[in-house]
Amino acid sequence: MSDTDIGLWAVPIAVIGGAIRVSTPFLFVSLGECITEKSGRINLGLEGTLVLGAISGYALSYHAGSAWVGLLGAAFAGSLFGALHGWICKFPRVNDIAIGIALMMLGTGIAFFFGKAYIQPVAPRLPAIPLGSWSDIPQLEAALQVNVLFVIGIVLAIALYWAFRNTRLGLIVRMTGDSADAARAMGYDVNRVRLLSTTVGGAFAGIGGAYLSLYYPGSWNEGLSSGQGLMAVALVIFARWNPIACFGAALLFGAAGALGPALQSVGVSQGYYLFYAAPYVLTLIIMVLTVSPGQTLAGAPGELSITK
Amino acid sequence: MANGVVGAKLPSDRNLIAFVPLPSLERFAETAAISLGAIAVSAILFGIFILAIGKSPIELYSLMYTGGFGTWFSWQNTLQRAAPLLLTALCVAIPARLGLVVIGGEGALVLGGVAAAAIVIPFQGAPVVIAMGLMAMAGMIVGGLWIGFVGVLRHYRGINETISSLLLTYIAIALMNHLVEGPLRDPASLNKPSTAAVGDAYMIGSLPGMDVHWGLAVGVVCCILTWVLMERTTFGFAARITGGNIRAARLQGLPVGQLVLVLTALAGAFAGLAGMIEVVAVHGRANASLIAGYGYAGILVSFLARHNPLAIIPVAILLGGITASGGLIQRRMDLPDATVLVLQGVLFVVILLSETLYGRWNFARLFGGGER
């Protein structure tokens, strides 16, 4: 592939490039989950939403001939699934975590059901911005191929951070998440706030899924998602419900995910499969280090069942 | 905090009042009516889905009946698939009694299978009973440690058990791939990396009179034993109190931590046993075939059975039948194999939604049992 030999430098460069490529779905799902959790609910079903977004994005992109239409479709499909979660959870005695698991199954099932027909066809992909064109090292140039969604994600993270602090809407969502009673006393419909937050969260997860099928890896198959939707939930806890920290955490998870393929590219094949486990092990370690029993986490929404 | 011996000092039944709003017969009627209603509603919803894509739901359901329960042959197929579901459902049902949602049975099953296949390699030639015992022990210990670790994380670090158990499943699968591709690989297994075969002598046979392996009997016995443990012993009583109200349990001096650790380990042991049985009854060696989704289907079985170990038996058979009919539906109706997954998803969502109906109707009056 290369005409310049850069030796072991290929590993860190591949990891950085991989971090940028792999982190985008993490970023979108975690921002979506962040909004949902801020309103006081947890949606574990985002894993299913992600897969559903991936197939609907891919299918629409294929039929409409435009990746952007696919992206919109994925966001729409994701928001429908989010709304389903939000609607079901308003009933008393319904467990939001269990519903998440059920929607994970349902979303994956529906995606695989309709996905069979789209394994072969090639759909238009999302464009990339060649930020590395100044460099004459092909590996670096490849690593700095940045997708537009990555940039949009950064902007969204900053915007969300600002909105949670400075806007009325952000305050309402945060209040609902911290104390449903307070929100009720202020005259807001708690269930509606949570329904909308979960819907928006689902749309974000759908976009994250469309990134998987429309950019990297850039095709549809049944093994497309490997728990990104679920890891994003843990990632939000690690990021302490702070959208900007979500971005950093997403990069970290992306780097962990890129480690295996990067090492393989320089010929390290020992324990190759173990490196696949790196993001999951990292998630567990981070949770062990950051969660502690008997005390509430700083920044945790008070109504969240997962931290109780 | 709680240092009491298990079951040593249990409170009178005043704590239980909260869990038993209805006498048991009426409670059973309520559960049965709501569960069957939920199954009917999901069948209708899924039928609409099938209709919407231009196929006949009536044909689908009749094929599902034929493929799952229509003939003796399909019954055997169904029971064969129900066997691992019994054990993986227990992996969900047992922690659920403590109020924990553990969904990592798939990982424990996979690693239990690998452990069972690996331990017998140096013991080729040992008497069958000893080899069987070793394999079952290995599967159960590895599975128990795996899910027990979820309990450790939950109890000592306060980590959400749902997330940690699912993460551990991904780790387990990576570990399995590493082991069967590397240290444990049988060089003869070319295109599907596997451990060495356990050998024909150590394969378990069929139940008398049918073509269903002994794993079914093991699963049924485990369900019954778990029911006795949870419903008829002080230990299970303590677990149920903890699940109902952890603060009350602590105040009463129940060993909450021990309960969490022991029961998660027990749950994992059952899933590990399921892996061992899959190896010695179906695959003959450990490889990627172990990742068959039994762990995930077990979650659905357990929720459908409302985490009651006895109810798991019929529900596992029902789900086994649905899975068994998948192939027939695929061939006859030209539907993708994910059809069964969609049905399972719909069923799961509706079942959870039906939780909201409990306690809404006065079943006591419906059945002439007087006022509540």
Boltz contact constraints between the chains, C-beta under 6 A:
constraints:
  - contact:
      token1: [A, 88]
      token2: [B, 353]
      max_distance: 6.0
  - contact:
      token1: [A, 91]
      token2: [B, 356]
      max_distance: 6.0
  - contact:
      token1: [A, 92]
      token2: [B, 356]
      max_distance: 6.0
  - contact:
      token1: [A, 93]
      token2: [B, 355]
      max_distance: 6.0
  - contact:
      token1: [A, 93]
      token2: [B, 356]
      max_distance: 6.0
  - contact:
      token1: [A, 94]
      token2: [B, 355]
      max_distance: 6.0
  - contact:
      token1: [A, 94]
      token2: [B, 356]
      max_distance: 6.0
  - contact:
      token1: [A, 97]
      token2: [B, 101]
      max_distance: 6.0
  - contact:
      token1: [A, 97]
      token2: [B, 162]
      max_distance: 6.0
  - contact:
      token1: [A, 98]
      token2: [B, 352]
      max_distance: 6.0
  - contact:
      token1: [A, 99]
      token2: [B, 352]
      max_distance: 6.0
  - contact:
      token1: [A, 101]
      token2: [B, 103]
      max_distance: 6.0
  - contact:
      token1: [A, 102]
      token2: [B, 348]
      max_distance: 6.0
  - contact:
      token1: [A, 102]
      token2: [B, 349]
      max_distance: 6.0
  - contact:
      token1: [A, 102]
      token2: [B, 352]
      max_distance: 6.0
  - contact:
      token1: [A, 105]
      token2: [B, 344]
      max_distance: 6.0
  - contact:
      token1: [A, 105]
      token2: [B, 345]
      max_distance: 6.0
  - contact:
      token1: [A, 105]
      token2: [B, 348]
      max_distance: 6.0
  - contact:
      token1: [A, 106]
      token2: [B, 345]
      max_distance: 6.0
  - contact:
      token1: [A, 106]
      token2: [B, 349]
      max_distance: 6.0
  - contact:
      token1: [A, 109]
      token2: [B, 338]
      max_distance: 6.0
  - contact:
      token1: [A, 109]
      token2: [B, 341]
      max_distance: 6.0
  - contact:
      token1: [A, 109]
      token2: [B, 342]
      max_distance: 6.0
  - contact:
      token1: [A, 109]
      token2: [B, 345]
      max_distance: 6.0
  - contact:
      token1: [A, 110]
      token2: [B, 342]
      max_distance: 6.0
  - contact:
      token1: [A, 112]
      token2: [B, 338]
      max_distance: 6.0
  - contact:
      token1: [A, 113]
      token2: [B, 336]
      max_distance: 6.0
  - contact:
      token1: [A, 113]
      token2: [B, 338]
      max_distance: 6.0
  - contact:
      token1: [A, 113]
      token2: [B, 342]
      max_distance: 6.0
  - contact:
      token1: [A, 116]
      token2: [B, 336]
      max_distance: 6.0
  - contact:
      token1: [A, 227]
      token2: [B, 170]
      max_distance: 6.0
  - contact:
      token1: [A, 230]
      token2: [B, 166]
      max_distance: 6.0
  - contact:
      token1: [A, 234]
      token2: [B, 163]
      max_distance: 6.0
  - contact:
      token1: [A, 273]
      token2: [B, 174]
      max_distance: 6.0
  - contact:
      token1: [A, 273]
      token2: [B, 177]
      max_distance: 6.0
  - contact:
      token1: [A, 273]
      token2: [B, 178]
      max_distance: 6.0
  - contact:
      token1: [A, 274]
      token2: [B, 178]
      max_distance: 6.0
  - contact:
      token1: [A, 276]
      token2: [B, 174]
      max_distance: 6.0
  - contact:
      token1: [A, 277]
      token2: [B, 171]
      max_distance: 6.0
  - contact:
      token1: [A, 277]
      token2: [B, 174]
      max_distance: 6.0
  - contact:
      token1: [A, 280]
      token2: [B, 167]
      max_distance: 6.0
  - contact:
      token1: [A, 280]
      token2: [B, 170]
      max_distance: 6.0
  - contact:
      token1: [A, 280]
      token2: [B, 171]
      max_distance: 6.0
  - contact:
      token1: [A, 283]
      token2: [B, 167]
      max_distance: 6.0
  - contact:
      token1: [A, 284]
      token2: [B, 167]
      max_distance: 6.0
  - contact:
      token1: [A, 287]
      token2: [B, 159]
      max_distance: 6.0
  - contact:
      token1: [A, 288]
      token2: [B, 157]
      max_distance: 6.0
  - contact:
      token1: [A, 291]
      token2: [B, 157]
      max_distance: 6.0
  - contact:
      token1: [A, 291]
      token2: [B, 158]
      max_distance: 6.0
  - contact:
      token1: [A, 291]
      token2: [B, 159]
      max_distance: 6.0
  - contact:
      token1: [A, 293]
      token2: [B, 158]
      max_distance: 6.0
  - contact:
      token1: [A, 306]
      token2: [B, 160]
      max_distance: 6.0
